[in-house]
Amino acid sequence: MNFLIYISEKINPLQSIIVLSASVLISSFFAVSGRKAFKKFIIVITFISLISAFYLNIYSFISAGNFSSSLLTFGTLQVIEVSMILFSTLNLLLFIAIYEIDCNHFIKILMLLLFSAICAIFVVVAGNFILFFTSLTLFVLTIFQLAASLNLNISKSRPHILGYFLRPVLTVILFFFGFSLFYGAAEFKSMDQILNSESISNPLIALGLIIFGIAMYLYFFLFPFQNPYLGMVKRSRFSSNAVIWFLYFPVGFFIFLKFGDLYNYYIGKSSIYMSITFMVIAFVCMLAGNIGAITTGSIRRILSFLFLFFTGIFLLNLSMFSAGIISSVSTKWINMANILLIMLSFIPISSVFNEVEKNTGSDSINGLAGFGRSNIFIVINLIILFLSWLMPALYILPLMRSRMVSSGAVALNIILMAIIAIVIIFLTVNIFRVIIQFFKRSPGGTVQKIRFPRFFYIYITFFTLIILAVSVLCLLEISGISTGTGSFKITDFNL
């Protein structure tokens, strides 16, 4: 027993990676098998490994605390991010197990899924630029292989998958160029070295951050670079879309947060023009996402556009920080809350629409007509999840209560309030466009009830209850009622 404890301490904080790697090793012995019994066995092994990794990730931090070395950084933020990656992977396992189990290379797909999760974890905990770059490169390549493997039988999707992943490859190249500038500036090899160095004001560091900003913009396929992303999502299998939404994009958010302290240093020293620039970019991205969703009748494209809308909220938070409305710490944790909101709402919504498309054979929004008349329980849950997307409107209250007194700050405050009001109006239109469709009378007069698997009701309800709990906490905070959450105040952004 002491020997096991000793090993556990030595591999901290890599316990979760070790467990997932062991699962990949076991799966490799059955990789060429097409027998369903072996597939079910590997599903169980994968499920157990993900649950164990989730537990060990939290346990190792509680027992050993923060960890920092020349290669790795493991603190509170990393624990949360790794937990979210494992939670997403667990849900992706559900998607793939249900819809791809008859695939001849099913076990290989599960191995790629686990390996992509391992690479994602390394991206999060990497404190060294070389390890980060290597992990990001392997992650992008593995996600590409995973998406391609899930669409081997759909030839029309292959050119769009290739076009999609040429952009992340460019992102990796730009990151390499940025790291080269950091190394050339003062032989920096990690983020901590830059933050603790007097050379942080070196122009090469600022240039490297600009390159990183361009790389991240391309990574998320924000307006006007969204066509490869939309083309792939429209033509690919829903399970591969889930991989993009719930693994590829979250890792991008975590990369964004990893460089947050460095960006905040320069943003905090910027002029009012930087604030206006972020506001304009955020407004254009969010408005483009909403308008794109309004102008399409494809459920997949609606979800894709709205995903881009929520990505634009990250830029809006940077605008609020650069305007002096929220602190750098608040910016980081508000963005983390946004990631959690995206995952908790989009995962169940996409799972329902996937099942609807499977039963109807179409992803048209018109196919939802009358859906609420025959599937009442599912639709009630969907309405609650859809309405949770309006939670960013809570930003309006702290903006109105802002104590800024200078004329320039007041002007920025008014501009931000106008931006939030406009995009929330468009988002509300998109939400109720879908909800109204649920209760429209079907052209055929009768609506056939879609038979969801029984566990779907438990699955959807689980996410709905979490969203409701978070919403109640928000309302209590707005009402000034203590929730026992310590110093965290949603309305004042005190973190």
C-alpha positions as CSV (number, residue, x, y, z in Angstrom):
1,M,0.0,0.0,0.0
2,N,2.8,2.4,0.9
3,F,4.4,1.6,-2.4
4,L,1.3,2.6,-4.3
5,I,1.1,5.8,-2.4
6,Y,4.7,6.5,-3.2
7,I,4.1,5.9,-6.9
8,S,1.0,8.2,-6.8
9,E,3.0,11.0,-5.3
10,K,5.8,10.7,-7.8
11,I,3.5,10.8,-10.9
12,N,1.5,13.8,-9.5
13,P,-0.1,15.6,-11.4
14,L,-0.2,13.0,-14.2
15,Q,-2.3,10.3,-12.5
16,S,-5.3,10.9,-14.9
17,I,-3.0,10.7,-17.9
18,I,-1.5,7.4,-16.7
19,V,-4.9,5.9,-16.3
20,L,-6.1,7.0,-19.7
21,S,-2.8,5.7,-21.3
22,A,-3.3,2.3,-19.6
23,S,-6.8,2.2,-21.2
24,V,-5.3,3.0,-24.6
25,L,-2.8,0.2,-24.1
26,I,-5.5,-2.3,-23.3
27,S,-7.6,-1.2,-26.2
28,S,-4.7,-1.6,-28.6
29,F,-4.8,-5.4,-28.1
30,F,-8.4,-5.4,-29.6
31,A,-8.0,-2.6,-32.1
32,V,-8.5,-4.8,-35.2
33,S,-11.4,-6.7,-33.7
34,G,-14.9,-6.1,-35.1
35,R,-16.8,-8.3,-32.6
36,K,-19.4,-6.5,-30.6
37,A,-18.5,-8.3,-27.4
38,F,-15.0,-6.8,-27.6
39,K,-16.4,-3.4,-28.4
40,K,-18.6,-3.4,-25.4
41,F,-15.7,-4.5,-23.2
42,I,-13.6,-1.6,-24.5
43,I,-16.5,0.8,-23.9
44,V,-16.6,-0.3,-20.2
45,I,-12.8,0.0,-19.9
46,T,-12.9,3.5,-21.4
47,F,-15.7,4.5,-19.2
48,I,-14.0,3.3,-16.0
49,S,-10.7,4.9,-17.1
50,L,-12.4,8.3,-17.6
51,I,-14.2,8.1,-14.2
52,S,-11.0,7.1,-12.5
53,A,-9.1,9.9,-14.2
54,F,-11.7,12.4,-13.2
55,Y,-11.5,11.2,-9.6
56,L,-7.6,11.1,-9.5
57,N,-7.4,14.6,-11.0
58,I,-9.3,16.1,-8.1
59,Y,-7.8,13.7,-5.5
60,S,-4.2,14.4,-6.4
61,F,-4.8,18.2,-6.1
62,I,-6.5,17.9,-2.7
63,S,-3.8,15.6,-1.3
64,A,-0.7,17.2,-2.8
65,G,-1.8,20.8,-3.6
66,N,-0.4,23.0,-6.3
67,F,2.4,21.6,-8.4
68,S,4.9,23.5,-10.5
69,S,8.1,22.4,-12.3
70,S,10.1,23.3,-15.4
71,L,7.6,21.4,-17.5
72,L,4.2,21.3,-15.7
73,T,1.9,23.7,-13.9
74,F,-1.0,22.3,-11.9
75,G,-3.2,24.6,-9.8
76,T,-6.8,25.3,-9.2
77,L,-7.5,26.5,-12.7
78,Q,-5.8,23.4,-14.2
79,V,-7.8,21.1,-12.0
80,I,-11.0,22.6,-13.2
81,E,-10.0,22.6,-16.9
82,V,-8.8,19.0,-16.8
83,S,-12.0,18.0,-15.1
84,M,-14.0,19.7,-17.8
85,I,-12.0,17.9,-20.5
86,L,-12.6,14.5,-18.9
87,F,-16.3,15.4,-18.4
88,S,-16.6,16.3,-22.1
89,T,-14.7,13.1,-23.2
90,L,-17.1,11.1,-21.1
91,N,-20.1,12.6,-22.9
92,L,-18.4,12.1,-26.3
93,L,-17.9,8.5,-25.3
94,L,-21.7,8.3,-24.9
95,F,-22.3,9.9,-28.4
96,I,-19.8,7.6,-30.1
97,A,-20.9,4.4,-28.3
98,I,-24.6,5.0,-29.3
99,Y,-24.2,6.0,-32.9
100,E,-20.9,4.4,-34.0
101,I,-20.7,1.0,-32.3
102,D,-21.5,-0.8,-35.6
103,C,-18.5,0.9,-37.3
104,N,-15.7,-1.6,-38.3
105,H,-13.0,0.5,-36.7
106,F,-15.0,1.4,-33.6
107,I,-12.2,0.5,-31.1
108,K,-9.7,2.6,-33.0
109,I,-12.0,5.6,-32.7
110,L,-12.2,5.1,-29.0
111,M,-8.4,4.9,-28.8
112,L,-8.2,8.2,-30.8
113,L,-10.7,9.8,-28.4
114,L,-8.7,8.8,-25.4
115,F,-5.4,9.9,-27.0
116,S,-7.0,13.3,-27.9
117,A,-8.0,13.7,-24.3
118,I,-4.5,12.9,-23.1
119,C,-3.0,15.5,-25.5
120,A,-5.7,18.0,-24.3
121,I,-4.7,17.5,-20.7
122,F,-1.0,18.0,-21.6
123,V,-2.0,21.3,-23.3
124,V,-3.6,22.5,-20.1
125,V,-0.9,21.5,-17.6
126,A,2.1,22.3,-19.8
127,G,4.2,25.1,-18.3
128,N,7.0,24.8,-20.8
129,F,6.5,26.3,-24.3
130,I,8.1,23.2,-26.1
131,L,5.8,20.8,-24.2
132,F,2.8,23.0,-24.9
133,F,3.6,23.3,-28.6
134,T,4.2,19.5,-29.0
135,S,0.9,18.7,-27.1
136,L,-1.0,21.2,-29.2
137,T,0.4,19.8,-32.4
138,L,-0.5,16.2,-31.4
139,F,-3.9,17.3,-30.2
140,V,-4.8,19.0,-33.6
141,L,-3.6,16.0,-35.5
142,T,-5.5,13.5,-33.3
143,I,-8.7,15.5,-33.6
144,F,-8.3,15.5,-37.4
145,Q,-7.8,11.8,-37.4
146,L,-10.8,11.3,-35.1
147,A,-13.1,13.4,-37.3
148,A,-11.8,11.7,-40.4
149,S,-12.3,8.2,-38.9
150,L,-15.9,9.1,-37.9
151,N,-16.7,10.0,-41.5
152,L,-14.9,7.4,-43.6
153,N,-18.1,6.3,-45.2
154,I,-19.2,9.9,-46.2
155,S,-17.0,11.0,-49.1
156,K,-18.7,14.4,-49.4
157,S,-17.4,15.4,-46.0
158,R,-13.7,14.7,-46.6
159,P,-12.8,17.8,-48.6
160,H,-14.5,20.0,-45.9
161,I,-12.7,18.1,-43.0
162,L,-9.4,18.7,-44.8
163,G,-10.2,22.4,-45.4
164,Y,-11.3,22.7,-41.8
165,F,-8.1,21.4,-40.3
166,L,-5.8,23.3,-42.6
167,R,-6.7,26.3,-40.5
168,P,-5.7,24.8,-37.1
169,V,-2.4,23.7,-38.7
170,L,-1.8,27.4,-39.5
171,T,-2.6,28.1,-35.9
172,V,0.1,25.7,-34.7
173,I,2.6,27.3,-37.1
174,L,1.8,30.8,-35.8
175,F,2.2,29.5,-32.2
176,F,5.6,28.2,-33.1
177,F,6.6,31.5,-34.6
178,G,5.3,33.3,-31.5
179,F,7.3,31.1,-29.2
180,S,10.4,31.7,-31.4
181,L,10.0,35.4,-30.7
182,F,9.7,34.8,-27.0
183,Y,12.9,32.7,-27.0
184,G,14.7,35.4,-29.1
185,A,13.6,38.1,-26.7
186,A,15.3,36.7,-23.7
187,E,15.4,32.9,-24.1
188,F,12.0,32.5,-22.3
189,K,10.9,28.9,-22.1
190,S,7.8,29.3,-20.0
191,M,5.0,31.8,-19.2
192,D,6.2,32.3,-15.6
193,Q,9.6,33.4,-16.8
194,I,8.0,36.1,-18.9
195,L,5.7,37.3,-16.1
196,N,8.5,37.5,-13.6
197,S,11.0,39.1,-15.9
198,E,11.9,42.8,-16.4
199,S,11.9,42.0,-20.1
200,I,8.2,41.6,-20.2
201,S,7.9,45.0,-21.9
202,N,10.2,43.9,-24.7
203,P,8.5,44.7,-28.1
204,L,9.1,41.1,-29.2
205,I,6.9,39.9,-26.4
206,A,4.1,42.2,-27.6
207,L,4.6,41.1,-31.2
208,G,4.4,37.4,-30.1
209,L,1.1,38.1,-28.3
210,I,-0.3,39.7,-31.4
211,I,0.6,36.6,-33.4
212,F,-1.0,34.4,-30.7
213,G,-4.2,36.5,-30.9
214,I,-4.3,36.0,-34.7
215,A,-3.7,32.3,-34.2
216,M,-6.6,32.0,-31.7
217,Y,-8.9,34.0,-33.9
218,L,-8.2,31.5,-36.7
219,Y,-8.5,28.5,-34.3
220,F,-12.1,29.5,-33.4
221,F,-13.1,30.2,-37.0
222,L,-14.6,33.5,-36.0
223,F,-16.2,35.9,-38.6
224,P,-15.3,36.1,-41.5
225,F,-13.4,32.8,-41.4
226,Q,-16.3,30.5,-40.5
227,N,-17.0,28.9,-43.9
228,P,-14.7,25.8,-43.5
229,Y,-16.2,25.2,-40.1
230,L,-19.8,25.5,-41.3
231,G,-19.1,23.4,-44.4
232,M,-17.7,20.5,-42.3
233,V,-20.5,20.7,-39.6
234,K,-23.2,20.6,-42.3
235,R,-21.9,17.5,-44.0
236,S,-20.2,15.4,-41.3
237,R,-21.7,12.9,-38.9
238,F,-23.2,14.4,-35.7
239,S,-20.7,12.5,-33.5
240,S,-17.7,14.2,-35.2
241,N,-19.5,17.6,-34.8
242,A,-19.7,16.8,-31.1
243,V,-16.0,16.2,-31.0
244,I,-15.4,19.7,-32.5
245,W,-17.9,21.4,-30.1
246,F,-17.0,19.6,-26.9
247,L,-13.3,18.9,-27.1
248,Y,-11.7,21.0,-29.8
249,F,-13.3,24.3,-28.9
250,P,-13.0,23.9,-25.1
251,V,-9.3,23.3,-25.4
252,G,-9.1,26.5,-27.4
253,F,-10.8,28.4,-24.6
254,F,-8.3,26.9,-22.1
255,I,-5.4,28.0,-24.3
256,F,-6.9,31.5,-24.3
257,L,-7.0,31.4,-20.5
258,K,-3.4,30.1,-20.3
259,F,-2.1,33.3,-21.9
260,G,-4.6,35.4,-20.1
261,D,-2.2,36.9,-17.5
262,L,0.2,38.0,-20.2
263,Y,-2.6,39.5,-22.3
264,N,-4.0,41.3,-19.2
265,Y,-0.6,42.9,-18.5
266,Y,-0.6,44.6,-21.9
267,I,-4.3,45.3,-22.0
268,G,-4.1,46.9,-18.6
269,K,-1.5,49.3,-20.0
270,S,-3.4,50.0,-23.2
271,S,-5.3,53.1,-24.3
272,I,-9.0,53.6,-24.8
273,Y,-8.6,52.6,-28.5
274,M,-7.8,49.0,-27.4
275,S,-11.1,48.9,-25.5
276,I,-13.0,50.1,-28.6
277,T,-11.1,47.6,-30.8
278,F,-12.2,44.7,-28.6
279,M,-15.7,46.0,-28.5
280,V,-16.0,46.3,-32.3
281,I,-14.5,42.8,-32.9
282,A,-16.8,41.2,-30.2
283,F,-19.9,42.9,-31.5
284,V,-19.2,41.9,-35.2
285,C,-18.5,38.3,-34.2
286,M,-21.6,37.9,-32.0
287,L,-23.8,39.7,-34.4
288,A,-22.6,37.6,-37.3
289,G,-23.2,34.5,-35.3
290,N,-26.8,35.5,-34.5
291,I,-27.6,36.7,-38.0
292,G,-26.2,33.6,-39.5
293,A,-28.4,31.5,-37.3
294,I,-31.5,33.5,-38.2
295,T,-30.8,33.1,-42.0
296,T,-30.4,29.3,-42.0
297,G,-33.0,26.6,-41.7
298,S,-30.5,23.9,-40.7
299,I,-30.4,22.9,-37.1
300,R,-26.8,22.0,-37.3
301,R,-25.9,25.4,-38.8
302,I,-28.0,27.2,-36.2
303,L,-26.1,25.4,-33.4
304,S,-22.8,26.1,-35.1
305,F,-23.5,29.8,-35.5
306,L,-24.6,30.1,-31.9
307,F,-21.5,28.4,-30.8
308,L,-19.5,31.1,-32.5
309,F,-21.7,33.7,-30.8
310,F,-20.7,32.4,-27.4
311,T,-17.1,32.4,-28.5
312,G,-17.5,36.1,-29.2
313,I,-18.5,36.7,-25.5
314,F,-14.8,36.0,-24.6
315,L,-13.8,39.0,-26.6
316,L,-16.6,41.0,-24.9
317,N,-15.1,40.1,-21.5
318,L,-11.8,41.4,-22.7
319,S,-13.6,44.6,-23.7
320,M,-15.0,44.9,-20.2
321,F,-11.5,44.4,-18.7
322,S,-9.8,46.9,-21.0
323,A,-12.5,49.4,-20.1
324,G,-11.7,48.9,-16.4
325,I,-15.2,47.5,-15.5
326,I,-13.9,44.1,-14.3
327,S,-10.6,42.9,-12.9
328,S,-8.1,40.5,-14.6
329,V,-9.0,37.8,-12.1
330,S,-12.7,38.3,-12.7
331,T,-12.1,38.1,-16.5
332,K,-10.5,34.7,-16.1
333,W,-13.3,33.2,-14.0
334,I,-16.1,34.8,-15.9
335,N,-14.7,33.2,-19.1
336,M,-14.5,29.9,-17.2
337,A,-18.1,30.2,-16.2
338,N,-19.0,30.8,-19.9
339,I,-17.2,27.6,-20.9
340,L,-19.2,25.7,-18.3
341,L,-22.5,27.3,-19.5
342,I,-21.7,26.3,-23.1
343,M,-20.9,22.7,-22.2
344,L,-23.9,22.2,-19.8
345,S,-26.4,23.6,-22.4
346,F,-25.0,22.5,-25.8
347,I,-24.2,18.9,-24.8
348,P,-27.9,17.9,-24.0
349,I,-29.4,20.1,-26.8
350,S,-27.2,18.6,-29.5
351,S,-27.9,15.1,-28.2
352,V,-31.6,15.7,-28.6
353,F,-31.3,17.2,-32.0
354,N,-29.1,14.4,-33.1
355,E,-31.8,11.9,-32.1
356,V,-34.4,14.0,-33.9
357,E,-32.3,14.0,-37.1
358,K,-31.8,10.3,-36.8
359,N,-35.5,9.7,-36.6
360,T,-36.7,12.2,-39.2
361,G,-33.8,12.0,-41.6
362,S,-33.5,15.8,-41.8
363,D,-31.9,18.6,-39.9
364,S,-34.3,21.2,-41.1
365,I,-35.9,23.4,-38.4
366,N,-39.3,22.8,-40.2
367,G,-39.0,19.2,-39.1
368,L,-39.4,20.3,-35.5
369,A,-43.0,21.5,-36.1
370,G,-45.2,19.9,-33.5
371,F,-42.3,18.3,-31.7
372,G,-43.4,19.9,-28.4
373,R,-46.9,18.5,-28.8
374,S,-45.7,14.9,-28.7
375,N,-42.6,15.1,-26.6
376,I,-43.6,17.4,-23.8
377,F,-41.0,16.4,-21.2
378,I,-38.0,16.6,-23.6
379,V,-39.2,20.0,-24.9
380,I,-39.7,21.5,-21.3
381,N,-36.1,20.6,-20.6
382,L,-34.9,22.1,-23.9
383,I,-36.8,25.3,-23.2
384,I,-35.0,25.7,-19.9
385,L,-31.6,25.0,-21.5
386,F,-32.3,27.4,-24.3
387,L,-33.3,30.2,-21.9
388,S,-30.0,29.7,-20.0
389,W,-28.3,31.2,-23.1
390,L,-29.7,34.5,-22.0
391,M,-27.6,34.5,-18.8
392,P,-24.9,36.8,-20.4
393,A,-27.6,39.5,-20.1
394,L,-26.6,39.6,-16.4
395,Y,-23.7,41.7,-17.6
396,I,-26.1,44.6,-18.0
397,L,-26.6,45.0,-14.3
398,P,-23.0,45.4,-13.2
399,L,-22.5,47.7,-16.1
400,M,-25.4,49.9,-14.9
401,R,-24.0,49.9,-11.4
402,S,-20.5,50.8,-12.5
403,R,-18.9,53.6,-10.5
404,M,-16.9,55.0,-13.3
405,V,-16.9,58.8,-13.3
406,S,-14.7,59.9,-16.2
407,S,-16.5,60.9,-19.4
408,G,-14.5,58.4,-21.4
409,A,-15.3,55.5,-19.1
410,V,-19.0,56.5,-19.1
411,A,-19.0,56.5,-22.9
412,L,-17.4,53.0,-23.0
413,N,-20.0,51.9,-20.5
414,I,-22.8,53.1,-22.7
415,I,-21.3,51.5,-25.8
416,L,-20.9,48.1,-24.0
417,M,-24.5,48.3,-22.8
418,A,-25.7,49.0,-26.3
419,I,-23.7,46.0,-27.7
420,I,-25.0,43.7,-25.1
421,A,-28.6,44.8,-25.6
422,I,-28.4,44.3,-29.4
423,V,-26.9,40.9,-29.3
424,I,-29.2,39.7,-26.6
425,I,-32.2,40.8,-28.7
426,F,-30.9,38.8,-31.7
427,L,-30.2,35.8,-29.4
428,T,-33.7,36.0,-28.0
429,V,-35.1,35.9,-31.5
430,N,-33.1,32.8,-32.3
431,I,-34.1,31.1,-29.2
432,F,-37.9,31.7,-29.6
433,R,-37.7,30.9,-33.3
434,V,-36.9,27.3,-32.3
435,I,-39.3,27.2,-29.3
436,I,-42.2,28.5,-31.4
437,Q,-41.4,25.8,-34.0
438,F,-41.8,23.2,-31.3
439,F,-45.5,24.1,-30.9
440,K,-46.4,24.9,-34.5
441,R,-49.0,22.6,-36.0
442,S,-47.3,20.0,-38.2
443,P,-48.2,20.3,-41.9
444,G,-49.3,16.7,-41.9
445,G,-51.8,17.4,-39.1
446,T,-50.4,14.6,-36.9
447,V,-47.1,14.4,-35.2
448,Q,-45.4,11.1,-34.6
449,K,-43.8,10.8,-31.2
450,I,-40.1,10.2,-31.3
451,R,-39.1,7.3,-29.0
452,F,-36.0,8.4,-27.2
453,P,-34.0,5.8,-25.3
454,R,-35.0,5.8,-21.6
455,F,-31.7,6.9,-20.3
456,F,-32.1,10.1,-22.5
457,Y,-34.7,11.4,-20.1
458,I,-32.3,11.0,-17.1
459,Y,-29.5,12.4,-19.2
460,I,-31.3,15.6,-20.2
461,T,-32.9,16.1,-16.8
462,F,-29.4,15.9,-15.2
463,F,-28.2,18.9,-17.2
464,T,-31.4,20.8,-16.7
465,L,-31.2,20.5,-13.0
466,I,-27.7,21.8,-13.0
467,I,-28.6,24.8,-15.1
468,L,-31.6,25.5,-12.9
469,A,-29.4,25.4,-9.8
470,V,-26.9,27.8,-11.3
471,S,-29.8,30.1,-12.5
472,V,-31.3,30.2,-9.0
473,L,-27.9,31.1,-7.5
474,C,-27.6,34.0,-10.0
475,L,-31.1,35.3,-9.2
476,L,-30.3,35.2,-5.5
477,E,-27.1,37.1,-6.0
478,I,-28.9,39.7,-8.1
479,S,-31.5,40.0,-5.3
480,G,-28.8,40.6,-2.8
481,I,-29.5,37.3,-0.9
482,S,-26.5,35.5,0.5
483,T,-25.8,32.1,-1.1
484,G,-22.9,31.1,1.1
485,T,-20.4,31.2,-1.7
486,G,-17.9,33.3,0.1
487,S,-16.5,36.3,-1.7
488,F,-17.9,35.4,-5.1
489,K,-20.5,37.9,-6.1
490,I,-21.9,37.7,-9.6
491,T,-23.3,41.2,-9.6
492,D,-20.2,42.9,-8.3
493,F,-17.6,40.6,-9.9
494,N,-15.7,40.4,-6.6
495,L,-13.4,37.3,-6.8
